[in-house]
Amino acid sequence: MTIKHQLNVDLGERSYPIFIGRNLLDENHLIADYIQGSSAVIVSNTTVAPLYINKVESILTSQGIRFDSVILPDGEEYKTLHAVEQIIDTLIKQRHDRNTTLIALGGGVVGDITGFAAAIYQRGIHFIQVPTTLLSQVDSSVGGKTGVNHPLGKNMIGAFYQPQCVVIDTDTLSTLPDRELSAGMAEVIKYGLIHDAEFFNWLENHIEQLMQRDNDLLNQAILVSCQTKAEVVAIDEKESGIRAILNLGHTFGHAIESVMGYGNWLHGEAVAAGMVMAADLSVKHQWISDEIKQRIIDLLLKAGLPVKPPETMSSQQFMDIMAIDKKVDRGVIKFVLLEKLGKAIISDQYSEDLLQQTLNQC
């Protein structure tokens, strides 16, 4: 067995393990042990399937598990109800019942779509996350957020639905494009900002090696990120409170994605610019210093990420999209801001004037 790390997301009867290590897709039993019943459907996309689907198929074949596959187009723009229908069509046509397990093999889009299909097919079947991008490994595959986008807003249709397990084979990062690696690093950096100042310092000291894909350092970064998310999710599974701190930069970032068109800005790129905007608003409220904001900008730049929103976006476009964000409460937008490095707060106690200054200046 080649497992390097194993974590547990503690949710009572919905608890599940996260496995992190190299060569995990070469382990015949790791995925198979979490399949309920004797059938499965692998969901992947046109980019990932040619690289890794044969390994998952070999696992299922070796264990005598009947399987079908659904290969979706690759891209955030395809994270739609139509993609969910494609999975449901295969499940029905191939006569898969409630004992079938869906296997999400791909990045965050594949994981979110597959999880949502699992949540609604015959009122719920099991699914397994096999994330192949850094962003999905450290963020979207853990915590049970599933769903699809709507033309008027990101992730507006979905459900909280936990997987049976998460299998993170870090060897899949060797085929990840540089832009996707950078996008995933935005979420890694986020964990240092919201929860762990020492981790942020560690990232500052190792960002060059991480971007050069040092596997041991990437394993460590993924481990710390997953530990943080698992701890937060265990406290607040359905985001009624503290879990919202995981959305640092996301309110601004989702607005960028919506206005620019899904897929034109990668999620991590939009979140990076959004985190700088959140830091700027935090500075304007005198919660953090300009020095900390500059450290955030410097680290994001070293990770190859944008630190400003698109020049073509107006403050009114931001306000229009943010007004329908899931964190709006009684008509008031709640932002995740920084009280200090390593500590985030969820607040509606901000100055509208200062918000407008951030929107106009960033």
C-alpha positions in Angstrom: 0.0 0.0 0.0 1.4 3.4 -1.0 -0.8 5.7 1.0 1.2 8.5 2.4 -1.5 10.3 4.5 -5.0 9.5 5.6 -7.4 12.0 7.1 -11.0 11.7 8.3 -13.8 14.1 7.8 -15.8 13.6 11.0 -19.5 13.9 10.3 -20.9 11.0 12.3 -22.6 8.5 10.1 -21.5 10.5 7.0 -17.8 10.5 8.0 -15.4 9.5 5.3 -11.6 9.2 4.7 -9.3 11.3 2.5 -6.3 9.4 1.1 -3.3 11.4 -0.1 -0.2 10.0 -1.8 1.5 8.8 -4.9 0.5 5.9 -7.1 -2.9 5.6 -5.5 -4.6 4.8 -8.8 -2.4 1.7 -9.0 -3.9 0.3 -5.9 -6.6 -2.2 -6.9 -8.5 -2.2 -3.6 -8.4 1.5 -2.5 -11.3 2.7 -4.7 -13.0 -0.7 -4.9 -13.3 -1.0 -1.1 -15.7 2.0 -1.1 -18.0 0.9 -3.8 -21.3 -0.2 -2.5 -22.8 -3.1 -4.6 -21.3 -4.5 -7.8 -21.7 -1.7 -10.3 -20.3 1.7 -10.9 -20.3 4.6 -13.4 -17.1 6.6 -14.0 -17.7 10.2 -14.8 -14.7 12.1 -16.4 -14.0 14.6 -19.1 -12.3 14.7 -22.5 -9.0 15.9 -21.0 -8.7 13.6 -18.0 -10.2 10.4 -19.4 -7.5 9.7 -21.9 -4.9 10.0 -19.1 -6.4 8.1 -16.2 -9.7 6.4 -16.9 -7.9 3.1 -17.9 -6.5 2.9 -14.4 -9.9 3.2 -12.8 -11.4 0.7 -15.3 -8.6 -1.7 -14.4 -9.4 -1.4 -10.7 -13.1 -2.1 -11.4 -12.4 -5.0 -13.7 -10.0 -6.7 -11.3 -12.7 -6.6 -8.6 -15.5 -7.9 -10.9 -17.4 -4.6 -10.8 -19.6 -3.9 -13.8 -19.2 -0.3 -15.0 -20.2 2.3 -17.6 -18.5 5.6 -18.4 -19.7 9.1 -19.1 -17.2 11.5 -20.7 -18.2 15.1 -20.4 -16.8 18.1 -22.3 -14.0 19.9 -20.3 -14.6 23.4 -18.9 -16.5 25.4 -16.4 -19.0 26.5 -19.1 -20.2 22.8 -19.2 -21.1 22.7 -15.5 -24.8 22.7 -16.2 -28.0 20.8 -15.7 -27.5 19.3 -19.1 -24.3 17.6 -18.0 -26.2 16.1 -15.0 -28.9 14.9 -17.4 -26.2 13.1 -19.4 -25.2 11.1 -16.3 -28.8 10.4 -15.3 -29.5 9.2 -18.9 -26.6 6.6 -18.7 -27.7 5.5 -15.2 -31.3 4.8 -16.4 -30.5 3.4 -19.8 -27.9 1.0 -18.4 -30.3 0.1 -15.5 -28.2 1.2 -12.6 -30.0 1.0 -9.3 -29.5 2.5 -5.9 -26.5 0.2 -5.2 -24.5 1.8 -8.0 -21.6 4.1 -7.1 -20.6 7.1 -9.2 -16.9 7.8 -9.5 -15.9 11.4 -10.2 -12.5 11.3 -12.0 -11.4 14.9 -12.8 -11.3 18.4 -11.5 -13.8 20.4 -9.5 -16.3 20.7 -12.3 -16.5 16.9 -12.8 -16.7 16.4 -9.0 -19.4 18.9 -8.5 -21.6 17.6 -11.4 -21.1 14.0 -10.3 -21.8 14.6 -6.7 -25.0 16.4 -7.6 -26.1 13.6 -9.9 -25.5 11.2 -7.1 -27.5 13.3 -4.7 -30.6 13.3 -6.9 -30.6 9.9 -8.7 -33.2 7.7 -7.1 -33.0 10.2 -4.2 -29.4 9.5 -3.5 -26.7 7.0 -4.4 -23.1 6.7 -3.3 -20.2 8.4 -5.0 -16.4 8.6 -4.8 -14.2 11.6 -5.4 -10.9 11.1 -7.4 -9.7 14.7 -7.9 -7.0 15.2 -10.5 -6.4 19.0 -10.2 -4.7 20.8 -7.3 -7.8 23.0 -6.9 -10.2 20.0 -6.6 -7.7 18.1 -4.3 -7.5 20.9 -1.8 -11.0 22.3 -2.0 -14.0 21.1 -4.0 -13.6 17.3 -3.5 -13.8 17.7 0.3 -16.8 18.9 2.2 -19.8 17.7 0.1 -20.7 20.8 -1.8 -22.1 19.6 -5.1 -24.0 21.4 -7.9 -24.0 23.3 -11.2 -24.0 26.9 -12.4 -26.9 29.0 -13.6 -26.5 31.7 -16.2 -27.3 34.3 -13.5 -25.1 32.9 -10.8 -22.4 30.3 -10.0 -23.3 27.2 -8.0 -26.9 28.3 -7.6 -28.2 24.8 -8.1 -26.9 22.1 -5.8 -26.9 20.1 -2.6 -24.7 19.2 0.3 -23.9 15.5 -0.3 -20.9 13.8 1.1 -18.7 11.2 -0.8 -17.8 7.8 0.4 -14.1 8.7 0.2 -11.7 11.0 -1.5 -8.7 9.5 -3.3 -5.9 12.1 -4.0 -3.2 10.6 -6.2 -0.7 13.4 -6.4 1.0 11.9 -9.4 -1.9 13.3 -11.5 -0.5 16.7 -10.9 2.4 15.9 -13.3 0.0 16.3 -16.3 -1.7 19.4 -14.9 -1.2 22.6 -17.1 0.8 25.4 -15.4 -2.3 27.6 -15.4 -4.4 25.0 -13.6 -1.6 24.5 -11.0 -1.6 28.2 -10.3 -5.4 28.3 -10.0 -5.2 25.5 -7.4 -2.5 27.3 -5.5 -5.0 30.2 -4.9 -7.1 27.9 -2.7 -4.0 26.6 -0.9 -2.9 30.2 -0.1 -6.5 30.9 1.1 -6.1 28.4 4.0 -3.1 30.2 5.3 -4.9 33.5 5.2 -8.1 32.3 6.9 -6.8 29.8 9.5 -3.0 29.3 9.7 -0.5 32.2 9.6 2.4 29.7 10.0 1.2 27.9 6.9 1.1 31.2 5.0 4.7 31.8 6.1 5.7 28.3 5.0 4.1 29.0 1.6 6.1 32.2 1.2 9.3 30.2 1.9 8.5 27.4 -0.5 6.3 28.8 -3.3 9.1 28.5 -5.9 9.6 24.8 -5.2 5.8 24.2 -5.1 5.3 25.8 -8.5 8.2 23.6 -9.8 6.0 20.6 -8.6 8.2 19.3 -5.8 6.1 16.3 -4.9 6.9 16.1 -1.2 6.1 19.8 -0.7 2.9 19.5 -2.7 1.9 16.5 -0.6 2.5 18.7 2.5 0.5 21.6 1.1 -2.4 19.3 0.1 -2.3 17.7 3.6 -2.5 20.9 5.5 -5.2 22.3 3.2 -7.4 19.2 3.6 -6.8 19.1 7.3 -8.1 22.7 7.6 -11.1 22.1 5.4 -12.0 18.8 7.2 -11.9 20.6 10.6 -14.1 23.4 9.4 -16.6 21.1 7.6 -16.8 18.9 10.7 -17.9 21.9 12.7 -20.3 23.3 10.2 -21.3 20.9 7.4 -24.0 23.0 5.7 -22.4 26.4 6.0 -24.7 27.9 8.6 -21.8 29.6 10.3 -18.0 29.3 10.4 -17.7 27.3 7.2 -18.3 30.5 5.2 -14.8 31.6 6.1 -13.7 29.1 3.3 -15.2 31.6 0.9 -12.5 34.3 1.3 -12.4 36.1 -2.0 -15.2 34.0 -3.5 -18.0 36.7 -3.4 -15.8 39.0 -5.6 -14.4 36.0 -7.5 -17.8 34.5 -8.4 -18.9 37.9 -9.8 -15.8 37.9 -12.0 -16.6 34.4 -13.3 -20.2 35.3 -14.0 -19.5 38.6 -15.8 -16.5 37.3 -17.8 -18.2 34.1 -18.8 -17.6 30.7 -17.1 -14.2 29.3 -18.1 -12.6 32.6 -19.4 -11.2 33.2 -15.9 -10.5 30.0 -14.0 -12.1 29.7 -10.6 -8.7 30.0 -8.8 -7.7 33.0 -10.8 -11.0 34.8 -9.9 -10.6 33.9 -6.3 -7.0 35.2 -6.2 -8.2 38.6 -7.5 -11.1 38.4 -5.0 -8.8 37.7 -2.1 -6.8 40.9 -2.9 -10.1 42.8 -3.0 -11.1 41.3 0.4 -7.7 42.2 1.8 -8.0 45.7 0.4 -11.4 46.2 2.1 -9.9 44.8 5.3 -7.1 47.3 5.1 -9.6 50.1 4.6 -11.3 49.1 7.8 -7.9 49.1 9.5 -8.2 45.4 10.4 -5.0 44.4 8.6 -2.0 46.5 7.5 -0.9 47.5 4.0 2.2 45.3 4.6 0.0 42.2 5.0 -1.9 43.0 1.9 1.3 43.4 0.0 2.6 40.1 1.2 -0.6 38.5 -0.1 -0.1 40.2 -3.5 3.5 39.1 -3.7 2.7 35.5 -2.9 -0.1 35.3 -5.4 2.1 36.8 -8.1 4.8 34.2 -7.4 2.1 31.6 -7.8 1.4 33.0 -11.3 -2.0 34.5 -10.3 -3.8 37.7 -11.2 -4.1 40.2 -8.4 -6.6 42.6 -10.0 -10.1 42.0 -11.5 -10.6 42.5 -15.2 -10.3 46.2 -16.2 -13.5 45.9 -18.1 -15.6 45.2 -15.0 -17.5 48.0 -13.4 -18.3 48.4 -9.8 -22.0 48.2 -10.7 -21.5 44.8 -12.4 -19.9 43.6 -9.2 -22.8 44.9 -7.1 -25.4 43.4 -9.4 -23.9 39.9 -9.3 -23.0 40.0 -5.6 -26.6 40.9 -4.8 -27.6 37.4 -5.7 -24.7 35.7 -4.0 -25.6 32.8 -1.7 -24.1 34.7 1.3 -26.7 37.5 0.9 -28.8 37.6 4.1 -32.0 39.8 4.1 -30.7 41.8 1.2 -27.2 42.5 2.8 -24.1 41.0 1.3 -21.9 39.3 3.8 -18.2 39.3 3.1 -15.4 37.1 4.4 -12.7 39.6 5.5 -9.4 39.4 7.3 -9.2 40.4 11.0 -5.5 39.5 10.9 -3.2 37.2 9.0 -4.5 33.7 9.7 -7.9 34.7 11.0 -11.0 35.5 8.8 -14.3 36.9 9.9 -17.7 36.8 8.2 -19.2 40.3 8.4 -22.0 42.5 7.2 -20.5 45.3 9.4 -18.6 47.0 6.7 -18.8 50.5 5.2 -20.6 50.8 1.9 -18.4 53.7 1.0 -15.3 51.7 1.6 -16.7 48.8 -0.4 -17.2 51.2 -3.3 -13.7 52.5 -2.9 -12.4 48.9 -3.2 -14.5 48.2 -6.2 -13.3 51.4 -7.9 -9.6 51.1 -7.0 -8.8 47.4 -7.4 
